Amino acid sequence: MKQVYVATDPIDAELVKGLLAAAGIEATVQGGAVFALRGEVPITTDTLPTVWVLDDGDLDRASSIVDDDRRRRAAGASGAGSWKCAACAETLEAQFTHCWKCGLGRAGQDQRR
């Protein structure tokens, strides 16, 4: 078992575990209970929740998935890659493939109902 990610909170850890599961990589979250003691114990990389892959052979692929997710989150937080809807001119963050306002897709596909 190898550590692949140090999370900011238990929800973050579970999201990363879910990403790995979607790729067929079995993982577990450790340290989630300790997070509940924040304020009582110092917050360090030793007390934050962590994600571990169960099969050491999956470490490289899991690390790649985690790195891609970090880059995606950073791009979304900085506004990099944002796009403007061709139909309604709404500005959307990079992670969205369709306009929330009118339903038009980034590539012009209509998802309106």
Secondary structure, 3 states (H helix, E strand, C coil): CEEEEECCCHHHHHHHHHHHHHCCCCEEEECHHHHCCECCECCCCCCCCEEEECCHHHHHHHHHHHHHHHHHHHHHHHCCCCEECCCCCCEECCCCCECCCCCEECCCCECCC
